[in-house]
Amino acid sequence: MTADNEMIEVIYIAYRPDERLYESLKRIAVQAAHPDRIRIVLTVDDAEAGLTDAADCVPEQPKEAKEVARKLALAGLDRKVKIETVSKHEFSHGATRQKAVMSSQCGYVLLMTQDAVPVNGRLISNLLKAVSGMDAALAYARQVPYPDASKVERLYRLFNYPRKSVSKTASDIEKMGVKAFFSSDVCCMYKKSVFEQLGGFDTSIDFNEDSIFAYHALKAGYTVEYAAEALVFHSHNMSFKEMFERSRVLAISQKQHKDIFGQVSSENEGMKFLRLGLKALWKRKDYLSAAELIATCIAKYAGYFVGKNL
C-alpha cells in the first residue's frame, strides 16, 4: 500500500522480549517527533500460534502475546501499541520485516529490535531529518554500547557506528567497499514510497536484508544515510560460539548474493577492525582485552569461512 505522507510508524520485531522492550517503548512514546503508530510484531512458539477457543472457534491470543499485553498495560502503553503475532516457523528476518513495512500506511517506517533503547528524545526527529531529503531511501541510527558492554564490544560499535554522520551514494562503493551499503535494522527508518518502488527486502534470506536493500537503493540513485546524532543503546556480549554462528549465517547470506558481495570484501573490514582495535588496546597496555579481541576475530572469521565455503 503506497503511503506518501508525513506519518511515522515504529515497528518492533520481538521474540521473548525482556524489560528493554518496555523501556524502549516508553521512550519512543514521548519522543519530540511523536510517532503516529507503534506496533510490535511478536514471534510466538509454534505450539501457541494455532490456539483456538473450542467454544466458538475464535483464535485465542498466544500466551506470549498475553504477557506482552499485560506489561504494556502496566506501563500505560496498551492503548498506544498494537500487537501482531507470527509463528516461529514462519519468521524470517527478510519476510517478516517485508510484510510489516508493506502493511504500514505511514510515509516513514522505523524498524527496531526489542533490545534497542533510545538514548534521548530526539531519536525519531534526527532520523526523520536525515531520511526526509529528496534522494534519501533510509537512515540508520548510531548504536551506543550499554554500560555492561565489554571493551572489545565497545570498539566494535565505534568501528561500525562512528561519531560523524555520513550520506552514502553509489560512487562510494568503490572506495568504501561493503561499508558503503552497510545498514542496520536494529534501528532504521525507511521512506515507504522508495521501499515500495524498490520492492523492499529479499524475503528469501534470514539475515542481511538491511544491507542488501541499501545496496539496491544506492544503485537506483538514492542515498543511504547514517545519522550519528540519532542514538540508541544496543550491544551484545556474545560467547565465541554465538559469534561463530552469527558470522556463519552472515556468510551464507552473502553467498546467496554473489552479485553484490562478490565485488567487495568483508574480510578486509575484519582485518581493519583487528588492526585498529589492537593499536588502541596496545596503546592503553590493555593486553587482556587485546587477547580477547584476537580470539573474537578468530571466532568470527572461522564462522565466516565455514558459511562461505560449505
MARVO-406073 format. One record per residue (C-alpha): residue number from 0; residue in one letter; x, y, z. Coordinates in steps of 0.001 Angstrom, whole numbers. Example, Ala and Ser with C-alpha at 12.3 -4.5 7.8 and 13.67 -1.06 7.14 Angstrom:
2
[pt 0 'A' [12300 -4500 7800]] [pt 1 'S' [13670 -1060 7140]] 
This chain:
310
[pt 0 'M' [0 0 0]] [pt 1 'T' [1595 3255 -1114]] [pt 2 'A' [1973 5759 1696]] [pt 3 'D' [3127 9174 509]] [pt 4 'N' [2506 11150 3703]] [pt 5 'E' [4340 12529 6725]] [pt 6 'M' [3033 9967 9212]] [pt 7 'I' [5513 7837 11190]] [pt 8 'E' [5099 4263 12349]] [pt 9 'V' [7516 2487 14679]] [pt 10 'I' [7595 -1294 14299]] [pt 11 'Y' [9399 -3537 16787]] [pt 12 'I' [10394 -7062 15806]] [pt 13 'A' [10328 -9094 19016]] [pt 14 'Y' [10772 -12612 20382]] [pt 15 'R' [10631 -13346 24122]] [pt 16 'P' [11415 -9719 24962]] [pt 17 'D' [12898 -8555 28248]] [pt 18 'E' [12466 -5249 30049]] [pt 19 'R' [14475 -3373 27428]] [pt 20 'L' [11490 -3524 25054]] [pt 21 'Y' [9187 -1786 27534]] [pt 22 'E' [11800 822 28394]] [pt 23 'S' [12291 1447 24677]] [pt 24 'L' [8543 1798 24141]] [pt 25 'K' [8258 4282 26996]] [pt 26 'R' [10968 6432 25421]] [pt 27 'I' [9538 6099 21907]] [pt 28 'A' [6092 7194 23118]] [pt 29 'V' [7457 10532 24387]] [pt 30 'Q' [9760 11425 21504]] [pt 31 'A' [9893 15042 20340]] [pt 32 'A' [8738 13827 16918]] [pt 33 'H' [5787 11790 18114]] [pt 34 'P' [5079 8540 16201]] [pt 35 'D' [1589 8246 14774]] [pt 36 'R' [1522 4481 15254]] [pt 37 'I' [3505 1910 17243]] [pt 38 'R' [3380 -1788 16505]] [pt 39 'I' [5028 -4933 17905]] [pt 40 'V' [5427 -7908 15583]] [pt 41 'L' [5865 -10698 18111]] [pt 42 'T' [7195 -14124 17166]] [pt 43 'V' [5442 -16846 19170]] [pt 44 'D' [6261 -20510 19610]] [pt 45 'D' [4623 -22766 17041]] [pt 46 'A' [2641 -24663 19688]] [pt 47 'E' [973 -21422 20758]] [pt 48 'A' [380 -19882 17332]] [pt 49 'G' [-2550 -22092 16388]] [pt 50 'L' [-4526 -21983 19640]] [pt 51 'T' [-8311 -21605 19307]] [pt 52 'D' [-11151 -21291 21760]] [pt 53 'A' [-13082 -24543 21338]] [pt 54 'A' [-16344 -22917 22425]] [pt 55 'D' [-16681 -20638 19451]] [pt 56 'C' [-13603 -21406 17324]] [pt 57 'V' [-12278 -17877 17885]] [pt 58 'P' [-8475 -17723 17829]] [pt 59 'E' [-7060 -17430 21325]] [pt 60 'Q' [-4240 -14976 21955]] [pt 61 'P' [-923 -16822 22441]] [pt 62 'K' [412 -16697 25999]] [pt 63 'E' [3481 -14735 24864]] [pt 64 'A' [1218 -12048 23418]] [pt 65 'K' [-899 -12016 26592]] [pt 66 'E' [2216 -11424 28672]] [pt 67 'V' [3385 -8589 26420]] [pt 68 'A' [-100 -7043 26551]] [pt 69 'R' [-108 -7294 30353]] [pt 70 'K' [3238 -5497 30629]] [pt 71 'L' [2135 -2845 28155]] [pt 72 'A' [-918 -2204 30331]] [pt 73 'L' [1250 -1904 33443]] [pt 74 'A' [3397 635 31610]] [pt 75 'G' [339 2557 30455]] [pt 76 'L' [1100 1790 26823]] [pt 77 'D' [-1699 -642 25983]] [pt 78 'R' [-3749 1967 24090]] [pt 79 'K' [-757 3210 22107]] [pt 80 'V' [741 -81 20937]] [pt 81 'K' [-715 -2712 18619]] [pt 82 'I' [459 -6323 18876]] [pt 83 'E' [656 -8699 15913]] [pt 84 'T' [1945 -12264 16062]] [pt 85 'V' [3863 -14520 13707]] [pt 86 'S' [4632 -18187 14350]] [pt 87 'K' [8253 -19153 14873]] [pt 88 'H' [8410 -21385 11798]] [pt 89 'E' [7063 -18560 9613]] [pt 90 'F' [9517 -15939 10895]] [pt 91 'S' [12460 -14774 8827]] [pt 92 'H' [14446 -11544 9029]] [pt 93 'G' [13557 -10555 5478]] [pt 94 'A' [9997 -11806 5040]] [pt 95 'T' [8661 -10743 8447]] [pt 96 'R' [10017 -7223 8107]] [pt 97 'Q' [8846 -7027 4498]] [pt 98 'K' [5282 -7836 5496]] [pt 99 'A' [5401 -5367 8389]] [pt 100 'V' [6679 -2439 6335]] [pt 101 'M' [4449 -3112 3329]] [pt 102 'S' [1358 -3225 5544]] [pt 103 'S' [2089 207 7008]] [pt 104 'Q' [15 3171 5895]] [pt 105 'C' [2618 5676 7053]] [pt 106 'G' [5095 7538 4883]] [pt 107 'Y' [8005 6723 7196]] [pt 108 'V' [8560 3392 8928]] [pt 109 'L' [11078 2972 11745]] [pt 110 'L' [12133 -635 12272]] [pt 111 'M' [13588 -1507 15657]] [pt 112 'T' [14655 -4614 17523]] [pt 113 'Q' [13427 -5310 21033]] [pt 114 'D' [16824 -4594 22617]] [pt 115 'A' [17361 -1142 21078]] [pt 116 'V' [16584 1686 23516]] [pt 117 'P' [16560 5380 22523]] [pt 118 'V' [19256 7362 24329]] [pt 119 'N' [17200 10572 24315]] [pt 120 'G' [14012 12141 22979]] [pt 121 'R' [15462 13141 19607]] [pt 122 'L' [15945 9729 18021]] [pt 123 'I' [12955 9945 15665]] [pt 124 'S' [13441 13620 14790]] [pt 125 'N' [17107 13057 13898]] [pt 126 'L' [16308 10023 11750]] [pt 127 'L' [13442 11864 10082]] [pt 128 'K' [15688 14830 9311]] [pt 129 'A' [18194 12510 7628]] [pt 130 'V' [15717 10441 5600]] [pt 131 'S' [13344 13220 4528]] [pt 132 'G' [15787 14542 1930]] [pt 133 'M' [14627 14099 -1651]] [pt 134 'D' [17239 11457 -2558]] [pt 135 'A' [17321 9512 732]] [pt 136 'A' [15960 5965 931]] [pt 137 'L' [16718 5186 4564]] [pt 138 'A' [18514 6430 7643]] [pt 139 'Y' [20014 4233 10351]] [pt 140 'A' [20980 5196 13881]] [pt 141 'R' [24237 5166 15777]] [pt 142 'Q' [24416 2263 18227]] [pt 143 'V' [25882 3189 21594]] [pt 144 'P' [27023 276 23789]] [pt 145 'Y' [25227 -487 27034]] [pt 146 'P' [27207 197 30230]] [pt 147 'D' [27919 -3527 30679]] [pt 148 'A' [29495 -3918 27219]] [pt 149 'S' [32997 -5357 27065]] [pt 150 'K' [35881 -3237 25825]] [pt 151 'V' [36020 -5262 22617]] [pt 152 'E' [32303 -4777 22043]] [pt 153 'R' [32734 -1035 22611]] [pt 154 'L' [35448 -945 19949]] [pt 155 'Y' [33209 -2878 17558]] [pt 156 'R' [30306 -436 18000]] [pt 157 'L' [32594 2557 17456]] [pt 158 'F' [34112 921 14356]] [pt 159 'N' [30720 346 12731]] [pt 160 'Y' [28971 3398 14178]] [pt 161 'P' [31393 6361 14277]] [pt 162 'R' [30598 9766 15745]] [pt 163 'K' [30210 11531 12403]] [pt 164 'S' [27175 11248 10107]] [pt 165 'V' [27655 10083 6508]] [pt 166 'S' [25480 10353 3403]] [pt 167 'K' [26476 7454 1139]] [pt 168 'T' [25966 7202 -2632]] [pt 169 'A' [26673 4581 -5286]] [pt 170 'S' [30014 6214 -6046]] [pt 171 'D' [31159 5323 -2526]] [pt 172 'I' [31028 1570 -3191]] [pt 173 'E' [34380 1601 -4981]] [pt 174 'K' [36225 3419 -2190]] [pt 175 'M' [34274 2233 881]] [pt 176 'G' [33508 -1328 -160]] [pt 177 'V' [30888 -3108 1931]] [pt 178 'K' [30686 -136 4307]] [pt 179 'A' [29027 1913 1538]] [pt 180 'F' [25842 -93 1868]] [pt 181 'F' [26187 -1138 5477]] [pt 182 'S' [22957 -528 7373]] [pt 183 'S' [21198 -1978 10399]] [pt 184 'D' [17561 -2786 11099]] [pt 185 'V' [18317 -2604 14817]] [pt 186 'C' [17133 976 14321]] [pt 187 'C' [16493 2158 10773]] [pt 188 'M' [13893 4494 9261]] [pt 189 'Y' [12666 3775 5729]] [pt 190 'K' [10899 6077 3318]] [pt 191 'K' [7885 3941 2451]] [pt 192 'S' [7485 5213 -1144]] [pt 193 'V' [11095 4302 -2007]] [pt 194 'F' [10818 985 -171]] [pt 195 'E' [7826 39 -2317]] [pt 196 'Q' [9419 1289 -5514]] [pt 197 'L' [12479 -930 -4985]] [pt 198 'G' [10455 -3969 -3947]] [pt 199 'G' [11543 -3967 -326]] [pt 200 'F' [13570 -6732 1290]] [pt 201 'D' [14700 -10029 -136]] [pt 202 'T' [12205 -12359 1544]] [pt 203 'S' [14223 -15492 796]] [pt 204 'I' [17058 -14713 3220]] [pt 205 'D' [17271 -14892 7003]] [pt 206 'F' [19981 -12289 7517]] [pt 207 'N' [21492 -9150 5990]] [pt 208 'E' [18215 -7926 4469]] [pt 209 'D' [19035 -4368 5533]] [pt 210 'S' [22390 -4057 3737]] [pt 211 'I' [21114 -5795 601]] [pt 212 'F' [18231 -3320 380]] [pt 213 'A' [20673 -464 973]] [pt 214 'Y' [22811 -1692 -1932]] [pt 215 'H' [19849 -1676 -4309]] [pt 216 'A' [18865 1783 -3056]] [pt 217 'L' [22333 3109 -3908]] [pt 218 'K' [22271 1505 -7343]] [pt 219 'A' [18871 3089 -8001]] [pt 220 'G' [20329 6537 -7350]] [pt 221 'Y' [19209 7018 -3745]] [pt 222 'T' [21354 7763 -714]] [pt 223 'V' [21879 5712 2443]] [pt 224 'E' [22040 7997 5458]] [pt 225 'Y' [23961 7245 8621]] [pt 226 'A' [22563 9588 11277]] [pt 227 'A' [25164 9702 14059]] [pt 228 'E' [23020 12140 16056]] [pt 229 'A' [20248 9509 16286]] [pt 230 'L' [21317 7398 19257]] [pt 231 'V' [20156 4033 20570]] [pt 232 'F' [21649 1805 23217]] [pt 233 'H' [22478 -1541 21663]] [pt 234 'S' [25274 -4052 22223]] [pt 235 'H' [25865 -7753 22842]] [pt 236 'N' [28364 -9633 24990]] [pt 237 'M' [28216 -12789 22881]] [pt 238 'S' [30013 -16055 23515]] [pt 239 'F' [32564 -17246 20971]] [pt 240 'K' [30050 -19869 19860]] [pt 241 'E' [27422 -17188 19235]] [pt 242 'M' [29951 -15076 17303]] [pt 243 'F' [30837 -18092 15166]] [pt 244 'E' [27200 -18806 14347]] [pt 245 'R' [26338 -15192 13587]] [pt 246 'S' [29260 -14897 11181]] [pt 247 'R' [28356 -18227 9568]] [pt 248 'V' [24822 -17031 8818]] [pt 249 'L' [26176 -13715 7543]] [pt 250 'A' [28471 -15524 5114]] [pt 251 'I' [25601 -17693 3861]] [pt 252 'S' [23519 -14603 3092]] [pt 253 'Q' [26466 -13077 1235]] [pt 254 'K' [26984 -16276 -742]] [pt 255 'Q' [23344 -16107 -1829]] [pt 256 'H' [24076 -12646 -3249]] [pt 257 'K' [27389 -13040 -5035]] [pt 258 'D' [26284 -10335 -7452]] [pt 259 'I' [26615 -7873 -4558]] [pt 260 'F' [29219 -9245 -2192]] [pt 261 'G' [31414 -10745 -4887]] [pt 262 'Q' [32674 -7270 -5730]] [pt 263 'V' [33591 -6253 -2157]] [pt 264 'S' [35486 -7932 673]] [pt 265 'S' [34102 -8330 4172]] [pt 266 'E' [37391 -9916 5217]] [pt 267 'N' [39144 -6606 4585]] [pt 268 'E' [36814 -4885 7041]] [pt 269 'G' [37526 -7591 9613]] [pt 270 'M' [41272 -7119 9267]] [pt 271 'K' [40877 -3346 9506]] [pt 272 'F' [38890 -3721 12733]] [pt 273 'L' [41542 -6048 14160]] [pt 274 'R' [44399 -3664 13307]] [pt 275 'L' [42686 -564 14682]] [pt 276 'G' [41465 -2380 17791]] [pt 277 'L' [44862 -3847 18613]] [pt 278 'K' [46502 -464 18103]] [pt 279 'A' [44072 1194 20540]] [pt 280 'L' [44314 -1537 23173]] [pt 281 'W' [48085 -1839 22875]] [pt 282 'K' [48409 1907 23397]] [pt 283 'R' [46462 1547 26641]] [pt 284 'K' [48561 -1502 27598]] [pt 285 'D' [45320 -3465 27914]] [pt 286 'Y' [46825 -6771 26862]] [pt 287 'L' [43982 -8894 28244]] [pt 288 'S' [41430 -7107 26043]] [pt 289 'A' [43842 -7353 23116]] [pt 290 'A' [43902 -11130 23561]] [pt 291 'E' [40092 -11135 23732]] [pt 292 'L' [39958 -9124 20514]] [pt 293 'I' [42183 -11636 18724]] [pt 294 'A' [40060 -14549 19962]] [pt 295 'T' [36900 -12701 18908]] [pt 296 'C' [38205 -12143 15376]] [pt 297 'I' [39287 -15788 15110]] [pt 298 'A' [35803 -16982 16130]] [pt 299 'K' [34125 -14617 13687]] [pt 300 'Y' [36418 -15484 10810]] [pt 301 'A' [36033 -19220 11450]] [pt 302 'G' [32261 -18886 11252]] [pt 303 'Y' [32520 -16723 8156]] [pt 304 'F' [34849 -19220 6480]] [pt 305 'V' [32519 -22133 7213]] [pt 306 'G' [29451 -20280 5942]] [pt 307 'K' [31204 -19124 2800]] [pt 308 'N' [32809 -22419 1841]] [pt 309 'L' [30422 -25179 2945]] 
